[in-house]
Amino acid sequence: MCAVSGGADSLALLVLAIDAGCLVTAVHVDHGLREGSAAEAGIVVAAAERFGAEVRCETVALDPGPNLEARARAARYGMLPDDVLTGHTADDQAETLLLALLRGSGPLGLAAMTPGFRRPILALRRSETEALCASLDLPAVDDPSNVDPAFRRNRVRHELLPLLADIAERDIVPVLNRQSGVQRDLVGYLDQLAAAIDPADCRDLVAAPHPVATHALRRWLREETGAAYGIDFASVERVLAVARGDAVAAEVNGGWRVARTDRRLRVEAPASPGVAPVA
């Protein structure tokens, strides 16, 4: 099952999966956010038919408003099977690391996306997927939202990454990808240490070394709140203050609240109905 938006990355994923001998179903999700988006399904259908894949097209209703990028992502993944393959590339990985850095994420966020079966072309560059589509005369969707500066990822892609490359006088994407790998190794080690403590137990948190305590809290808070991204440093520090007894409660990402009772922490959902956890 391949998530295929119709862009060059996802079309390359489709072609390479078929070339690898897989039985492929392309799943296309239309958010209906801009005029003409429904026609993009036709590009995916044509590509699937040309290369011998099955295809499934889905539509979700999504209204404009705050946190549009995060809501669109959640809606898209809600329509996709859990084991779907995605066309994320090395360029996406570099952008994800920088976005995590801007959010104030720790090692878990800076580790970015985990390579593996779900992301089979994560080592490829965006230029390579575009070149593959061009070599096959395969038309790809040119999504105008990919250059909209209202989305932070686009500013990272079109402004920050080129600036970093100019300052470093080198292609910065491989450098950032190596850093995400270093962070993944660190996360694996911290996971082992954090497994020995109960992140809801104030005594365990206070007694643990600070890097282990913060890592355990990030893992726990992410699971408890369902945050799409890592929990920021300031939120973790506020919760540690609660664990030490310096505060009664603390607010974390998206309006969630952590309170303390009898040396135990508990996570309370946002008070306002319909408020989704946003990191």
C-alpha positions, 0 to 999 in steps of 0.5 A: 500500500503506497500513499500517492499524492501525485507528486514526484516523490510519491510517484517515484515510490509507486514506480520503484515498488512495482519495479521491485516486484511488489503487488502495489495499491496506490492510495490517494487522499484528496483534502479538497482544500483548493480548486482543482485538487480532485483532478489530481486523482486522475494523475494517480489513476493514470500512473497506476494503470500504466504501471499495473498497480491497483488504485484507491481514491479517498476524499476527506472534508477539511475546512480552512483554519488554524493548524491546517497543516497538522489537521491535513496530515492527521486527516490524511493518515486517518484514511491510510492503512497503518502499514502504508509506504510513504515517499519521504526523501532525504530532503524531507528528513532534513526539513523535519529535523530543522522543524523539530529544532525550531519547536524546541524538541529534544533528541526524540524530535531531532531523530526525525523519521525512522528509516525502514519498511514504511519509508523505503526511499528515505535515502533518495534525494528529491532531485532523484525522484523528479529525475526518475519521473522525467525519465519516464515522461511521467507527469507529476502534480505541482502542488501550489501549497508547497510554495505557500510561505504560510506553512513553516515547512515551506519556509524551511525548504525554500528559505532556511535550507538554501541559506544554510547551504550558502553559509556552509558552502556545501550541500547541507542535507546529508549533514543534517541526515547524519545528525538525525542518525546520531540522535536516533542512536542517542534515543535508543540508548536513552530508551534503555535507561528510561525504561527503568523508571516510571515517568508518572512517579515523581520520586523516580523522575527526581532521582533520575539523571536529568537527560533520562528524566526528560526523555522518559517524560517526553515519551510519556507525554507524547503517548498520553496526549497523542501529540503529532510531534515531540514535546517541547523543552519548556513543557518538559521543564514545567512538568519536572517542576511539578514532579519536584513539588515546585508547582502544583500543575503545569500546562504542556503542548496544546492545552494539556495539563499535568498535575500531581497527587500523592507523588504521582503525575496525571495528564488532564485533557484540554478543558475546551471541547474539540481542542486537539493536541498540537505540538 
